Amino acid sequence: MTERRVAAAWVPAVILAAAFLALTLGAKAPAPGGKSPLQDDEIVALLRDYLRIDTSNPPGNELKAARFFKEWFDREGIPSEIFEFAPGRADLVARLKGNGTKRPLLLANHMDVVNVERPYWSVDPFAGIQKDGFLYGRGALDMKSTGLLEAAAMVNVKRSGGGLSRDLIFLATADEEVGALGAQWVVDQRPDLVKDAEFMLNEGGVIDEVDGKARSYDVGVTEKCPMWVKITARGRPGHGSQPFARDNAVLALLRSLERLSRYDTPMQVIPAADAYFKARAAAQPAGRAEKYRNVREALKDPEFRSSLEADPLLNAILRNTIAITMLQGAPQTNIIPTAAEARVDIRLLPGQDPAAFLAEIKKVVEEPGVTVETVGTYVPATASPVESDLMRAIERARARHHPDTVLAPTILTGWTESALMRPLGIQAYGFEPYVLDESEQNRAHGNDERISVDNVVRGARIMEEVVRDVSR
């Protein structure tokens, strides 16, 4: 098609079908009359090419990346279309037909990446550098690797002759890192492109590694809702050499922020959090394992509660969080400003009412001359079922590749475009098939972002297995 301009609670036993899947999903031989599947070195080379496309957002320029995918799909005979919804900003949709006995599987990813601080990188972030067993580049983790592997899975299905029960829909969007304009455009203007999908596979959880050992397949079944807030204090302006005792915008702001910093939101165990702790219980020492199995009751134990509060991830999946992230006052040192401002990043648990929480924050920071307003609120997330055909397909892949791990449904503390797709009736899950410890995960959005070649190669196999399995 042509380019167009437009205006963890569930951990079942190993499934007996593993033997069949090992034979049918891992083959590298060509199908009769078909092309050989993509080889490991081809996938690595394609990812290096993709990483060389600078889609830093702002400004984005995702049209270049959309053309990369379209040219590839054209070579493979997979119908695709580019939708340029603003100059240089584009989404791409491709669809590979199945036999239609099941609803489609949506393979979703975003093409934009966050900006880089080049002085702090040891390599060119857009050169597709491969060294010491790693591929370096902005987007190597978030999330060009996953987008490339989703496309590779679709290509290999096409090369093998198809025969799946579902259509495969590939959706690559623009602007996820800033305003989700690309995904929102699909939802608002062309929901027909995706709304018939039963499942969506998107960014989210990974294969978590602790002390050099894979421990869990973390699959995001829901996520927290960001609410960004601006707190503004106003006072009497003047010269810095003649300060006012009380009528000072900066001091008023500091008093409000001090109260906000001491405000503890209540801990809540929503169903997805309960599922996560139950799934992880088996990996805990005996005494702690029992607390994980009944975390609601265990939170009454002050010592256990404190241990969860000390862990940034566990704390975040159990409560609404508040992070003071930006401060602004006078333009220079010798000015007492008329106004001082703070920006606050609030993340709400699924099911929370943003308006009610904002009213709560206003009470906490109440101070003469201080106002509170939102500067951005995303669609609150709903949850996908922890038991589904897609979850079972991921479980079977886990059992084959890492049988000593567990499957752990989890709450993503960040926001993804899955939140926009679930209201269309799509069961959306976040899973990226890479074994990563905390230090490697933290390279996303950081300096020297990278992914190991081993993760790319193994991840490609797991991705294709899951796609084929859920579409049998």
C-alpha positions, 0 to 999 in steps of 0.5 A: 500500500502507498504512503498517505498524508492524512489530516503474576498471580497465575503460574500454571504447570508446564504445558504438555504442548511444549514438545510440539511447540519445540518442534514447530516454533524453533525451526530454521529450515525453509518452508516448502516453496518459501524463503529461509527464515531470518538468520541471527546475524540478519536480525542483528544487522537490521536492528543496527540499521534501525538504531541509526535512524535518529527519532529523538523526540522532540522533534520525533521525525518518525516518518524516517523510521516508518519508511524503514519498516515499509521498505522492509515489509514491501520486500517481504510482500507484507501489506503496510501503510504509512499515516503521516498525521503531521509533518514528519510525524507518522504511524505505520500499520501492517497486516498479515492475514491469518485464516480468521478463526481467531481475532487478530494479535496486535504487535505494538511499538513506538518509533520515537526515542528520548533525547540524549546527552551526547557528552556522557555517551562513550559512543555515537548514540545513532551509529548502531555500534556493536562492541563487546557483545552489545549493541549500543544506541538510543532506543536499544532498550526503549524500544526499537529492539522490540519493534524490530523483533515484532517485525521479524516475527511477522516476516518469518511467519510470512516466509514460512507460508503463514497458516496462522489462526489470527491476522497479525497487525504491526503498529509502530507509533510516533510520539509515545515518549512525549504526548502519545500523539501517534497512538491517540491519532489511531484511537481517534481517527482510525480505530478500525485499523486495530479494534478487531484485535483480541490481544496486544503485545507491547513494551512493559515487563522483561525477564528479571535477572537477580544475582546473575540468574533469571528469576521471573517473566514479568508481564505488565497487565496494567499500569499507573496513570501519570498526573503532572501537577504545577504548584505556583506560589505568588508573593511580593517581588523585589531586590534580593538585598531587601528580602521580605520576611513572609510575603516571599513566593519562594518561601511559600512554595518551600513551605508547601513542598515540605508538607507535600514531601511528608505526605504518605499516601496509603498503601493499597493492594489492588488485584494486580499487585496481589497477583504479583506478590503471590507469583513471586512468593516461591522465590522468597525465603520461607518466612517472607514467602508466606507474607507475599502470599497474603500481602494485605495481612502482612502489611500490618507488620511494621517491619515487613511494611518498611521493607516494602517501602524501602524498595522503590518498585514494590513501594510504587505498585502499592501506593499512589506516588508523588515526586517533586521533579522541577523547581523554578524561581527568579531568572537571576540571583538578586531578584525576589520573584513574583512567582515560584513554581514546582512541577510534580510527577504523580502516578496513580494506581489503576482505578483511582480518580485523578480529580479526587486525588488532585483535591487531596493534594490541594489540601496538603499544600494549602498556603496563602498565595499557592495554587495547584493545577494539572498540566497533563493527565493520561487516560487511567489504565484498566487491567487485562486478565491475568489468565488468557491465551496470550499469558498461557503462550508466554508461560509456555515460552518461559517453561521452555527457555527458563524453567526455573523462573516464574510468570509474574503479572505486574503493574507497570509504574510507567505509562504505555500506550496499552492504556489507550488500546484497552478501552477499544476492547483489546487485552493488552500486555507488556512483555519484552523477552530480554534477560536484564538485571536492574543495572541494565534496565536502568540504561533505558533513557540513560547514557550508553543505552545498550542491549546484548546480542544474546538478548536480541537473538534469544529474544527473537526466538521467544517473540516468534514462539509466542506469536505463533503459539497464541495464533495456532 
